[in-house]
């Protein structure tokens, strides 16, 4: 009887040790993800091979853009999970190019300070068709798409992208491409001056931004637009959690920068995880900027539960040595993971580097 009791105690202690080690590993694990865009014409077998390649290369999760098609997402989730990958439903939120329902409602779109609508006057590129975050019909449409993806079985999160305004300032390395100089806020890139936004702003502040001497320093007008995006995010958070999913988002490098460039203040959102796109080459920065921008975001989230996964732009890296350095810089500066843009850009050598870096990180934790 005593021996039986001792055996039971030993088994119980062993079980506690295993659970403790598992919990510790979950808390300290540094995850690796990749953004990909799905094609319904591809077969499940084809995707299974792709997902296996990612898993064998150290990738833990895939963020899949199905152009908000829940059926395609439902088809791909079990294929990915069978290969050991977690799946996030990646959605272009406020920027809805070729959205067949939205296109039936021209009044749903953002309007520039010049009075031109994204419906038929798109800034920078043809796929910039931004919906107004204030107008009830347009925001409800976006939230309904979020809900459709959140209901898909097996999805880890709904992953918001383009959850912001159009770029008031482009990344510096992109300016020559558009033959632009953006030393000040230019009216053709300053949104949203639609009737609904003006009316809502006037109700709160008893003035119109159209009468402002200088809208670039009108903090009430700026905050109105920051809060319009926050409101959409916070409602999306409720929808995701109602369906037992997380809410995550691809965002600009760190909050002050996102605020300045695209009216996005993500440190104030209700959200589980953010994936700041710290694409150093876009800003003519060196590789160490990955660490700087990661640390800034982590600092701005101090005291909040929101986690940071650093986004790394594969074509912007000069070598696999830089890839490894970017991963380590993200980890050293407080990120809980890294995600790569995008799947098509990941070479076999990249995946070998990711896997070896992942293994070295795990070894250092033991």
N, C-alpha and C positions, 0 to 999 in steps of 0.2 A: 504493500500500500504506500509506503514512504517513497519507494523508488518510482512508483507511478506518479505520485504527487510531484516529485522532483523533475520528472520528465515533462510533465505538463507545464511547470514553471519555466523550464528551459525553453520549451517551444513557444511559450507566451513571450518571453524576453527576446527570442530570436525574431518573432513576428514584429515586435515593437522596433527592433533594430532595423529590419527591412523597411518598415513604413517610414521610420525616421530618415533613413538614407534616401528613400524615394522622394520624400517631401523636400529634403535638402537639395537633391538633384533638380527637382522641378523649380525650386526657387532660384537656383544658381545657373540653370541652363541658359545658354546664350543661343538664341534661335536664328535660323537662316531662312529667308524667304525669297520668292521671285514673283514679279508681276508678269502675267501672260494674257494674251488676247485669244479667245476661243474662236474656232471655226466649226460651225455645225456640219460642214461637209466632211470633216475628218472622222475617221472611224474610231471606235473605242480602243481597238487594238493599237492604233497609231498613238493615241493619247497615253495608253498604258506604257508604251515604250518610252515616251517622253517623260512621263512621271517617274518611271523607274530610273531613268538617267539622272534626273534631279535628285532623287533619294540617294542613289549610289554616290552622288557628288556632294553629299552633306546637306542638301536642302531639306527643311522641315515642313515648309508650308508654301502653297501656291495661292496667289491672289488673282482670281480669274475674272476677266472682263467678258461677259457674255452679251454685252449690249442690253443689259437688264432683261434677259430672257430666262425666266425661272425654269422652263422645261429643259433648256440646254444645260443649265447649271445642275439641275436634278440628275441629268444623265451623267455628268462628269464627276460629281462628288464621289459616288461609290468607286469609280475607276481610280481616282486619286487616293482615296482613303485605303483602298486595297493595297496600294503601293507604299502606304505608311505616311502619306502627306495629309496635313490639315488644309482645309479649303476656306478661303475668304471670298465673299461675293463683291467684286470690284465694280463700282458704278460711277459713271460720269454724272455728277449730281446737278449743279446749276447750269453747266454747259451741256446742252442736249442737242448735238448736231443730228439733223435728219430724224428728229422725233416726230413720228407721223401724227400723233395726237396733238402735240404742242403746235405743230405747224398749221393746224386748223384754227389757231387762236393767236393772231398777230399781236394782240394786246398783252399777251403773257410775257413778252420779251423785254429785256433791259433796254433803256434809252440813254444815249450819251448826252453830255452837256450841250452838244451841238443840236440835240433834238432828233438824232437819227437812231432808229431801232436796230437791234441785233437781228431782227427778223429778216431784214433785207439789206442791211449795211453792217457787215461783220468786220470787227477790228482785227487787224493783223492777218488773219488766215480765214479761209472759207468755212472751216469747221467751228468757228467761234459763234455759237448761237446760244446766248445766255438768257436763262429765264429769271424773271424778277423774284427775289426771295420774300418780298413784302406782299405782293398780290396774292390773295387767298387761293385763287384757282391754280396758279402756277406752282406755288409752294405745296399745295395739296397733291398736285400731280407728282411732284418729286417724291413726296412722302409715301404716296401709294406704290411707287416703284420700289422704294426701300422696303416696304412691308411685303411686297411680292417676293423679294429675295430673302427676307428674314424668315419666311415660312418654309423655305427649302430645308429639308431634313439633312442633318449632318454638316451644315455650314457653321463655321466658327464665328464669323462676324459679317456684318455688312460693312464694306470698306468704301467710304466716300472719297471721291476724287473731284477735282474742280469744284470744291465746296468753298467758293469765294466769288469775288468780282473779277472781271477781265483785268489784265495787267495794266495798272496805271504807269508802272515802270517795268520794262523788260530787263532780264538779266543782261549785264553789260556786253557779254560776248555775242548776244543775238542782235544787238542794235545795227551793226553793219549789214546784216542780212536784209533788214527792212529799210536801210538807208535813213536811219532815224538818229536824232539827237534828242534825248529826254532829260534836259536839265531842270525842267519844271513840269508840273502836271498839265498835260495837253488835253483840251476839251474833247477831242475825238476819242480819247481813251478813258474818259472819266464818266462812270456810270453810277447809279441808276437815277435818272431824272424823269422817270415815267410819271404819269398823273397820280397813280396810286401811292408812290413813294413821296411825292411832294405833298399830297394831301395828308398822309400819315405823319410826316415830319411837322407840318404846320399845326396839326392838332396837338402835338406835344410841346413845340417850341414857339408857336405863335409868330412864325416868320417863315419865309421861303428861301431855300438855298439859291434860287435864281436871282434873288436880290442881294446876295452876299457880295461884299467887296472883293473877297479873296477866299474861294471855297477851299483852297488847299490848306488854309490855317483855321478853318471853321471847325472846331473840335466837335460841336454838337452834330453837325452834318456827317462828319467822319464816323463818330460813334454810332449814329443812327444806322449806318450801313454795316458796321461791324456787328451790331446787335441783331440786325436782320438775318445775317448768316448764322450767328449764334442761336437764334430762335429756331431755325431749320434744323441745326445740329441737335439741339436739346430735344426737339420733338422726335427726331430720328432715333435718338438714344432711348427714349421711352418705347418706341415701336420695337426696336431691336431687343430690348430687355423683356418686353412683354412676350416675345417669341423665344425667350431663353437664348438669345444670341448676344454677342458683344457688338459694340460700335467702334470702328476704327476709321482712320482717314489718312490719306496722303496729303501732306501739307508743305508749305514753303519752309525754308531752312530753320528759322527760329522766330518766335512771336513778333518781336519788334520789326524784323525784316519783312515778315508776312503782312503785318499791319501796313507798313510803308508801301509795299509793292502791289498788293492785291486785296486790301481790305479784309484781312483774315487774322484774327487774334485767337489762336487756338489754345492758348494757356487758360482761357476763360470758359472753354466749352465743357459740357458734360459729355465725356468720351472716355473709353477704356484705354485705347492705345492710339498713338499718332506715329506716322511714318514720314518724318521730314525728309524731303528730297534734297539731300545735301550734295548736289551735283556741282562740285567745286569748279569744274571746267567751264560751266555756264557763267561763272562770275570772275573768270580769269584769276582764280586762286590756286595756291599750291595744295598738295595733298594734306598738309597739316590742318587745313581749314575744315576738314571733315571732323577732326577732334574739337576744334574751336566751336563750330556751329552746334555740334552735339552737346557739348558742355553748356552752351548758352541755353539751349532748350531744356535740358535737365534742370538747370538752375531756375528757370522761369516756372517750372512745374513743381518746385520744392513744396512739400506739404500736401501735394495732391496724389491720388492713386494712379493717375494716368502714366502709362509706360511709353518709352520712346524706342522706336526701331529705326535706325539710321538708313535712309535710302541712298544707295550707291549706284552711280551711272557708269555702267560697264564701258561704253565707248569712250568715256572721258579719262580712262586709265591708260597709262603709258606701258604698263607691264604687269605681270602677275605679282611681282614684288610690290608694286603700288597697291594691288588688290589686297594682298595680305596686310599691308600697312594700314589701309583704310579700315579694314575689319578690326584690327587691333586698336586703332585710334577711337573708333566708335565704342568698343568695349571699355577701354581705359577711361573714357569720359562719361560713362554712366548709361549708355544705351543697353537695352535688354535683348537686342538683336539687330541684325542688318537684313535689308531686302534689296535685291538687285533688279535694275531695269536694263533690259528685260530678258525674258527667256530666250528669245532669238539671238541675243547678243552674247550669251554665255557659251564660250568655247569649251572643248574638252579639257584644255589646260586650265581654264578658269575654274572648272569644277574640281579638278585635282587640287588646286590651290585652296579652294574653299574647304574641301574635305580635310586636307592636312592641317589647315589653320584651326578648324573645328576640333580636330583630335588633339592638337597641342593645347588648346584652351581647356579641354576636358582633363587632360593630364595635369595641368597646372592647378586644377581645382581639387585634385585628390591628394 
